[in-house]
């Protein structure tokens, strides 16, 4: 089975998908981070394309960076200075050719993630 990477962002405070949230994917190579792509979530809280498609998939260490602060600002959450959650980096490894799904459950004061399916 070929490997690929997807995500899904849910706004748990509002009980809906997080639309318009910017996500960056980096490959981690030793001490270096290499930007692979930047995408935004659609009205379902997903990206319109796979974050790392089958044609580009390689095992290794990656980092998804979720720009939560900008999303929270745009969605009307009262701003703080500094905002408690602004940029959320999630570093993880992909060790096999498989579908990796790394969702984010987000609220203004907390988040969680897991390896989904």
C-alpha positions as CSV (number, residue, x, y, z in Angstrom):
1,X,0.0,0.0,0.0
2,X,1.4,3.4,-0.9
3,X,1.9,6.0,1.9
4,X,0.3,9.4,2.2
5,X,-0.5,12.0,4.8
6,X,-3.7,13.8,5.6
7,X,-5.1,16.0,8.4
8,X,-8.4,17.3,9.8
9,X,-8.8,20.3,12.1
10,X,-11.9,20.5,14.4
11,X,-12.7,23.6,16.5
12,X,-13.9,21.9,19.6
13,X,-15.0,25.2,21.3
14,X,-17.4,25.9,18.4
15,X,-18.2,22.2,17.6
16,X,-17.3,22.6,13.9
17,X,-14.5,22.2,11.4
18,X,-11.8,24.8,11.5
19,X,-12.1,26.5,8.1
20,X,-9.3,28.6,6.7
21,X,-6.5,27.5,9.1
22,X,-3.0,27.6,7.5
23,X,-0.9,24.5,7.8
24,X,2.7,24.0,6.8
25,X,4.5,20.7,6.4
26,X,8.2,20.4,7.0
27,X,10.6,17.5,6.5
28,X,13.0,17.2,9.5
29,X,16.5,16.3,8.4
30,X,18.8,16.3,11.4
31,X,18.7,19.8,12.8
32,X,17.2,21.2,9.6
33,X,13.6,21.8,8.7
34,X,12.7,21.9,5.0
35,X,9.3,23.4,4.0
36,X,7.4,21.0,1.7
37,X,4.1,22.8,1.3
38,X,1.6,25.3,2.8
39,X,-2.1,24.6,2.6
40,X,-5.3,25.9,4.2
41,X,-8.2,24.0,5.5
42,X,-11.5,24.0,3.6
43,X,-15.1,24.3,5.0
44,X,-14.8,20.7,6.3
45,X,-11.6,21.4,8.2
46,X,-9.6,19.3,5.7
47,X,-7.1,20.2,3.0
48,X,-8.3,20.0,-0.6
49,X,-5.4,17.7,-1.4
50,X,-3.3,15.3,0.6
51,X,-0.7,17.1,2.7
52,X,1.9,14.6,1.5
53,X,0.6,12.7,-1.6
54,X,1.6,9.1,-2.6
55,X,3.9,10.5,-5.3
56,X,6.0,12.4,-2.8
57,X,5.7,10.1,0.3
58,X,8.9,9.0,2.1
59,X,9.3,7.6,5.5
60,X,11.0,9.9,8.0
61,X,10.4,12.6,10.6
62,X,8.0,15.5,9.7
63,X,6.4,18.5,11.4
64,X,3.0,19.9,10.8
65,X,2.7,23.5,11.9
66,X,-0.8,24.7,12.5
67,X,-1.3,28.5,12.6
68,X,-4.0,28.5,15.2
69,X,-3.6,32.1,16.4
70,X,-4.5,33.5,13.0
71,X,-7.4,31.1,12.7
72,X,-8.7,32.1,16.2
73,X,-8.3,35.8,15.4
74,X,-10.3,35.4,12.1
75,X,-13.0,33.3,13.8
76,X,-13.8,36.0,16.4
77,X,-12.1,34.6,19.5
78,X,-11.2,37.6,21.7
79,X,-7.5,38.3,21.2
80,X,-4.9,38.1,24.0
81,X,-1.4,39.5,23.9
82,X,0.3,37.2,23.6
83,X,-2.3,34.6,22.5
84,X,-2.1,31.4,24.6
85,X,-2.0,29.2,21.5
86,X,-0.6,30.8,18.4
87,X,1.6,28.4,16.3
88,X,1.2,24.7,17.1
89,X,4.1,22.4,15.9
90,X,3.5,18.7,15.8
91,X,6.6,16.6,15.1
92,X,6.0,12.9,14.3
93,X,7.6,10.0,12.5
94,X,6.3,7.9,9.6
95,X,8.0,4.6,9.6
96,X,6.0,2.6,7.0
97,X,4.2,2.9,3.7
98,X,0.7,3.6,5.1
99,X,-2.0,6.3,5.4
100,X,-1.0,8.6,8.2
101,X,-3.8,10.9,9.4
102,X,-2.7,13.5,12.0
103,X,-5.8,15.5,13.1
104,X,-5.9,18.4,15.4
105,X,-8.7,19.1,17.9
106,X,-8.4,22.8,18.8
107,X,-9.8,25.3,21.3
108,X,-8.4,28.7,22.3
109,X,-6.8,27.1,25.4
110,X,-5.9,23.6,24.5
111,X,-5.4,21.0,21.7
112,X,-4.9,17.3,21.2
113,X,-3.9,15.1,18.4
114,X,-3.6,11.4,17.6
115,X,-2.8,9.0,14.8
116,X,-6.1,8.6,13.0
117,X,-7.2,6.5,10.1
